Amino acid sequence: MGQLDGITVIDLSLFLPGPMATMMMADQGAEVIKIEPAAGDPARQMAPEEADQSVWFRNLNRGKKSIVLDLKSEAGKLRLRELVAKVDVFVEGFRPGVMKRLGFDYDAVSAINPAIVYCSISAFGQEGAMAHHPAHDLAVQALTGFLSVNDGADGTPVVPGVPSADMAAGLTALSAILMALIGREKSGRGDYIDATMFEAMLPWCAHIAGGAIAGGEPPRSQSQRSLGGAAFYNVYATKDGRHVALGAREMKFVQNLLIALDRTDLIPLGEAEAGEPQAELRVFLAQTFATKTRDEWVEWFADKDVAFSPVLDFREALASDLVAERGLLVEADGAHQIAPAIRFKHTPGRPIGPAPELDEHG
């Protein structure tokens, strides 16, 4: 059924990073046992709902089993110890110190099952001055520097549209878990993973913050090629108040577009430094894109070899031909779900189904 058939996972995580990581394992055949408090994962209550389940919860917890345990009770602790003895992976996302107080930190769990791969997901790690500092995605993006370049034209940071720190943590945790499982095949021994949102997010700045990494100045959006300072890597308003994006870096795309627009005189500006040196080119493109509607530009660009895209909202994106062609939005059991991003030729994975009801497998 999937690459992870035979792998069993205990998942005590809530909300986004941990559930995303374990869902990707469940999609590939792992048996994921979601341990929930009596009230359930708070994501169960997040609107909107479809087919009597939260869309958020279903899209991050499909294919899992749900068991409610009170880990402050002896009965709950005993049941979890019994499960721990039989599983391959243990994932938790509590604040540092909680699992130790409950009696299920790595030392305690590995004493029961030395082969277990144990992953803790937190904002800033299990030790250190920031370990107990509360934070969700926005705060982590602020502290990594990313929020400083998620700014408008006036330089004021705005709330990001993507929970990148959460997603980076989930992907990094998944990668580490799979690495540890491969390593266990060689050593027979499990391992402990201290996965943090902060550390997962920080390496994503390598392409924009080279100067700061080397000890120099931080990037500023208006003068950085990937952040709005380049004319051909930018967003432009159209006549109908919508937007289009140019996502080109290569000069061939600059040439193709400016030749088509009969402004070959501006081609050298495409090679200029980002920021003020490209200002004239940015102004020209802004004025040009304002002369047609977004959809008129889509039609105009159809036969042009230029890295161009209309800016779609999520409803438009999910209804697009590309999503349909790739089968990325699946309707099952009366509800819609986004299909797995990881696909294998010979192991298609588990069919998409519902998320478990609370304590369905208790």
PyMOL commands that set and color helices and strands:
alter all, ss='L'
color gray80, all
select helices_A, chain A and resi 17-27+42-45+55-61+74-84+98-102+106-112+137-144+146-149+164-187+197-205+210-213+221-223+225-229+251-260+264-271+276-289+294-301+314-318+321-326
alter helices_A, ss='H'
color red, helices_A
select strands_A, chain A and resi 8-11+31-36+49-50+53-54+65-68+89-92+117-122+191-196+233-237+243-247+308-310+329-332+335-338
alter strands_A, ss='S'
color yellow, strands_A
deselect
rebuild
show_as cartoon
